[in-house]
Amino acid sequence: KADGAMAVLLKDAMQPNLVQTLENNPAFVHGGPFANIAHGCNSVVATTTALKLADYVVTEAGFGADLGA
């Protein structure tokens, strides 16, 4: 069955991605509920991970229900 193979391929797909900005700063990319129609907002997973790794975290939380808006 294809579902087992797809599960193996996608097992890490929902994890945040660590990327670098043009200013050489680290940034987590992990889409929120409207990431397909706007610039998106990060998820609670990305914010929690960033808080564990940095002294301070800047987040955009304009309209994500999972972010308390």
C-alpha positions in Angstrom: 0.0 0.0 0.0 1.1 3.5 -0.7 0.0 4.9 2.7 2.9 3.3 4.5 5.5 4.7 2.1 3.9 8.1 2.2 3.9 8.1 6.0 7.7 7.4 5.9 8.3 10.2 3.5 6.1 12.7 5.4 7.0 11.8 9.0 9.1 15.0 9.4 7.1 17.2 7.0 5.2 18.9 9.8 8.4 20.0 11.7 9.5 23.7 11.5 12.3 24.5 9.0 15.2 26.6 10.1 16.2 29.1 7.4 18.4 32.1 7.1 17.2 35.6 6.2 18.9 38.0 3.8 20.3 39.7 6.9 21.9 36.4 8.0 19.4 35.9 10.9 17.9 32.5 11.7 14.1 32.1 11.1 11.7 29.3 11.6 9.2 28.7 8.8 6.2 26.7 9.9 2.8 27.7 8.4 -0.2 28.7 10.3 -3.8 28.2 9.3 -3.7 30.9 6.5 -0.2 30.4 5.2 -1.6 29.5 1.8 -3.4 32.9 1.2 -1.1 35.5 2.8 2.4 35.8 4.2 1.2 33.4 6.9 1.8 33.2 10.5 4.0 30.8 12.4 2.7 28.0 14.5 2.8 27.3 18.2 5.4 24.6 17.4 7.7 27.0 15.8 7.4 29.6 18.6 8.0 27.0 21.3 11.0 25.7 19.5 12.4 29.2 19.0 11.9 30.0 22.7 14.0 27.0 23.6 16.8 28.1 21.4 16.9 31.9 21.6 17.0 34.7 24.2 14.1 36.5 22.6 11.6 35.6 19.8 9.7 37.9 17.4 6.4 36.4 16.1 3.7 37.6 13.8 0.3 36.6 15.2 -2.2 38.5 13.2 -5.0 36.0 12.7 -4.1 32.5 13.9 -6.7 30.8 16.1 -4.0 28.5 17.5 -2.0 31.6 18.6 -4.9 32.9 20.7 -6.2 35.5 18.3 
